[in-house]
Amino acid sequence: MNAVYPDLTLADFNQGKILYGEKCVACHALKSPKSLSPERWPSMVADMTNKANKKEMRIDPTQEALIIKYLVTMSTPAK
């Protein structure tokens, strides 16, 4: 789907988008994927996942990875 995640399927991309909407909005307004650089999203999502899991808003490692892949893909400039 992109150069960063060449094996990312459309189904996984869409699942990441859905999870982003469902999981992240439970705690705060959603940011535009383009609001952060592709390099910044993984650490941001990791930080937010830790906070969510402390609040019993469970995000498992697979869900976290899908959210990151969606956000990184959407924030990567087209070539």
C-alpha positions, 0 to 999 in steps of 0.5 A: 500500500505504501513504501513504509509498509509494502505488505499492508493490506487494504483490510488491515489499513481499514481496520487500523482506521476503524480502531483509531476512531473507536479506541482513541476517540474514547479519551480525546478528539482525533488528530488528523493523521497529517498533524504529526510526521510519520516518524512521530506517530509510533511513539505517540501511539505507544504513549497513548496506548499505555495511558489507555491501558491504565484506564482499562481502555484495552488496546492490544499490541495487534490493535496498536500496530494497526493504528500505527500503520494507518496513521503512518500511511496517512501522514506519509507524503505521496510520491 
